[in-house]
Amino acid sequence: MNWKNVDSNALAENLHPKHDKYFLKDLVVKADSGHLSVHRGRIEPGGEIFVHTHEVESETFYILSGRLECTMGDEKIAYAAGNCGFAPPGIPHGLRNTGDVPAELIAIFTPPLK
């Protein structure tokens, strides 16, 4: 395994095919590390990472900016910059941008996404 340095500002964004107005940059992928993957995300106003579960991966997400409503299991929680959520495998979770500016986050998956 080699070390890696990433300037996330220089990476192209990709629109996530399953969510609404959610753009991703892959910072660390499975090929880089067999232990985790790291992604920078942006949810536009009114956009949403629809409620979903992961069968194998745990997902940790840290909010960098913006206002979001987090669904975690049966709960809905207001999130802002500095909030961190952890969804183990099998727990329904999602994020909806409730603000009028883009929300940015870092998502970490263990084990890494494919």
N, C-alpha and C positions, 0 to 999 in steps of 0.2 A: 504494500500500500504506500502510495506517495503522498506527500503533503500537498495542500492546495490552498491557494489564495484567490478569493473571489471579490470582485468589485460589482456588487449587485446593481449599482446604478448604470453599469455598462451593458448589462444583459437585456436581451429582448424579452418582452412579456408575451405570454400565451393566454388566450381566453380559455378558461376551463370549459370543457364541452358539456359538463353535467350541471353546472350551476349558473346563476344569473348575474351578469356583470362582475364576474370574479376573474381576475387576471393573476397569473403566476409567473414566478421566476424560480427555476430550480438552482439552488446554490450548492448543495451536496447531494449526490444521487447514490444509488446502490453500488454502482461501479466504483465510486470513490471510497466508500466505506460500507462494509457489510453490516454495520451496526445501526445506522440511522440514515435518514434523509432529512434535509433542511430546505424549506421553501419560503420565499417571500411572496406575500399575497397582497392584492389591492381589491377592495370591494367598493364599487361605485355607489353613490347615493341610491337608495332603493334596491340595490343588489343584494344577493343572498347566496350563502353556501347552504343549500337545502339540507334539512335534517337527514342524516345518514349514519350508518355504523360501519365500523371496520371489523372484520372477523378475526384478523391476526394482529394488526398494528394498534399500538397506543398512539394517540395524537395529543401533543402538547402545543398549545397556541398562545402566543404572547402578542398583545395588542400594542402597536407602536403609536398609532394615532387614530382619531375618529371616535364615533359613538356607535355601538353595536348592541343588538339584543342577542344574547347567547341562549340557545336552547341546550340544556344538558339533562338528559333523561326526561323527567316530567316537569322540570323547572325552567322558568325564563328569568334571565339575570341581565341587568344592565351592565355593559362593559364599556370601558374607556381606556385611554392610554395607561399602561402599567398593569392592567389586569391580565391574568394568566389562567388558562383553563387546561384541564387534563381529562381526556376521555379514554378510558381503557377499552380494550376490545369488547364489542357487544353493546356499548352504551350509545344511544342515539344522541347526536349533537349537531349543531348548526349555528351559523352566525348571519344576522341580517343587519345591514347598514341602516340605522335609524336617523342618521344625521344628514346634513346638506353638503358635506364634503367627503371625498374618498376616505376610507378607513384602510390602514395598512397593518399587516401582521406578519409574524414569523410562525411557521408551522413546522414542527419536528415530529417525525414518525419513527417509532422503534417497534419492531425491526423496520428497515427502510421500505418505502413503497417500491414496487417493481419498476 
